[in-house]
Amino acid sequence: MNFTMSTHLSKLMKHHAISQSALSRATRVPQPTINRILSEVTLNPRYDSIVRLANFFGVTPDSMYGPPSKEARDNTLDELYEKIMCLSDVERSALFIKTEKNSLIRKTAQSFTL
């Protein structure tokens, strides 16, 4: 399968049942930019736009550019695990609380855009 940013963004939008205009309001990425990505007029959008879109969908900005290889995913997970394990118990707890709060905020924002 040929991976493009437009197909990935389209799948994410369908999965989350969100329109271009609602996504634009939720992410502050201009609706014409989203449309140009989807129609493949813009193949390399500004990185800050990709970060906002990725954050909204709960994916990494890099994943918007294409699926990483299995080896790259494994290395990334191993590195992340090592970094988390280097944190103190207090820091680790704070990280997980912050992650949970961000997840709740994202779910709440999505419910308002539907």
PyMOL commands that set and color helices and strands:
alter all, ss='L'
color gray80, all
select helices_A, chain A and resi 5-15+20-27+31-38+47-57+61-65+70-85+89-113
alter helices_A, ss='H'
color red, helices_A
deselect
rebuild
show_as cartoon
